[in-house]
Amino acid sequence: MIHLQIGKIIRDYNNFAIVSHTSPDGDSMGSMLSLYSILQQNNKKVDMFLDDVLPERYSFLPFSEAIRPFIEGKKYDCVFALDCGDPERLGKCKELISKAMMVVNIDHHISNYLYGTINMLDINASSTGEILYDLFISNNYEINKDTAECLYTSILTDTGGFKYSNTTSKTFRIVGDLISTGIDFPKIYSSIYDRKSIGQVKLMSRVVSTLDMALDNRVALLSMFPGMLKESGANEEDASEFINISRDIDGVEVAVFIKEKTNQSFRISLRSKNVVDVRKIAERFGGGGHIRAAGCTVEGNYEMVKTLLIDEIKKHMDVID
Amino acid sequence: MIHLQIGKIIRDYNNFAIVSHTSPDGDSMGSMLSLYSILQQNNKKVDMFLDDVLPERYSFLPFSEAIRPFIEGKKYDCVFALDCGDPERLGKCKELISKAMMVVNIDHHISNYLYGTINMLDINASSTGEILYDLFISNNYEINKDTAECLYTSILTDTGGFKYSNTTSKTFRIVGDLISTGIDFPKIYSSIYDRKSIGQVKLMSRVVSTLDMALDNRVALLSMFPGMLKESGANEEDASEFINISRDIDGVEVAVFIKEKTNQSFRISLRSKNVVDVRKIAERFGGGGHIRAAGCTVEGNYEMVKTLLIDEIKKHMDVID
């Protein structure tokens, strides 16, 4: 059984590194830190590396201050690569993989390249954290509060707060076990989801004031101009979730976010609720994406860009009528 | 054991009514409908009554169309009163209680008056739905998809999406069991939480544009004037959650929502994040509430009211500095 095989590796080796993908998220951070916590408890020498800036949002996690940027010339006997389907997404940390005697690749993404010496891939797991929980339990490692906080964060964030369809009965059972350690999960939840900057709130008010409805209120458009960022003291990243505000309006099928990049050039994000394949709409303008979330860039003046988009969306709406 | 005692009542009686509190919420609706589903499966005659308007948000729930407003002169052998601590909160349905041979009072509120012939009170349960789950399992009633959807809704809403501290390991285990019936829980989640009206979104933009920060950005104030409701085509209820937007700003300890009711009269809502007892602030103006959520009415002109509030909040901030 692979769980016990990895347990044996943890017993046999002593010099570990843990790496994960760039653009770190709750699952990659939580996974790294939970495994770090377990290896430390087992008196192992272990370092963590991430070739990116750590999100402030997850700085509350235990041991997060021990994650370091990539350091040239380091070499480890065993490297754990977590939540990362493609070694290219490790950034510079890829080098640690190529130098290691043993690479343990633990992930839940179906696209995983199986680049490890040992590959523990479970595409039915909600998150890499969920796989690690199984690993820890199978090897009788003690899940203390620190470890539980990290695993809870992994699972919470990769399931969107237990609401995505990747959440299973097993996921809920595991979370039940994790909170029984006595972690302050309401505080963790708030730290992650219930926080905004003043600038972000000001920017939201400005962007939402541009709300425009089309095609019998089945399309909702929001727009953002560079001046709004300046006035509100926010950055583009602060606007990343605003499109959900328009998508969540009752009766809306397609939500459009129009972001002016430079004069006459607009970055477009598209979301659909139930039916329309927005990837096809984005592809019409040379973009791409998924069925429910896609993007493209459109040149022209603002009103013309809006009309072009609505006309194209109309064609895809007509099909479903 | 009370579970089996209630099971016997369900076996012995045949003529049931189910009632719950006015201002129905997800737990009261989900509880009523899950019990209705079980009684129907057991071939019992059962009616449901609610002395209030049913929230559109929960109209997707199975059997919700069977809930009726109170009808004068009806009489039932056994009445189940669910999620309701005080018979006065049943509105006109209180009459059914006084006429019934047997009243089964099932609730999780510590304030429950124990007004039933049988009282099943579990203050450690996250929701009445969680208590009903135990009741159904103990009596070997089959929890089918309909029943599971209702119980999931009960638990989801009373735990604020599994984030409040009333959520326990047991809660998570139960939710795991409920979703194993194959219910489309991501759709239920979205139906309840991810929906807004156009008017509500327009109103939010207007209200959030009034954002005012005070006391070194530790106090965030939002204001709403009657004209905003008219312009956006929204109603007061649409604004009920806006105060969370300001409370969730990083560094904010106290959030204030100022709602102009009539000229020179303002309804004030107060929320605090971690430390300040806002009830004390509300009491200073003749209002009341809880430590983290309170309210009061203040008379005067807008700027004066704001200054009065900030001055009072400052006193309570100074204490914690």
Interface residues (C-beta under 8 A of the other chain):
Chain A: G161 F162 K163 Y164 S165 T167 T168 S169 K170 T171 F172 R173 V175 G176 D177 I179 S180 F185 P186 Y189 S190 D194 R195 K196 S197 I198 V201 K202 M204 S205 R206 V208 S209 L211 M213 N217 A220 N244 I245 S246 R247 D248 I249 D250
Chain B: G161 F162 K163 Y164 S165 T167 T168 S169 K170 T171 F172 R173 V175 G176 D177 I179 S180 F185 P186 Y189 S190 Y193 D194 R195 K196 S197 I198 V201 K202 M204 S205 R206 V208 S209 L211 M213 N217 A220 N244 I245 S246 R247 D248 I249 D250
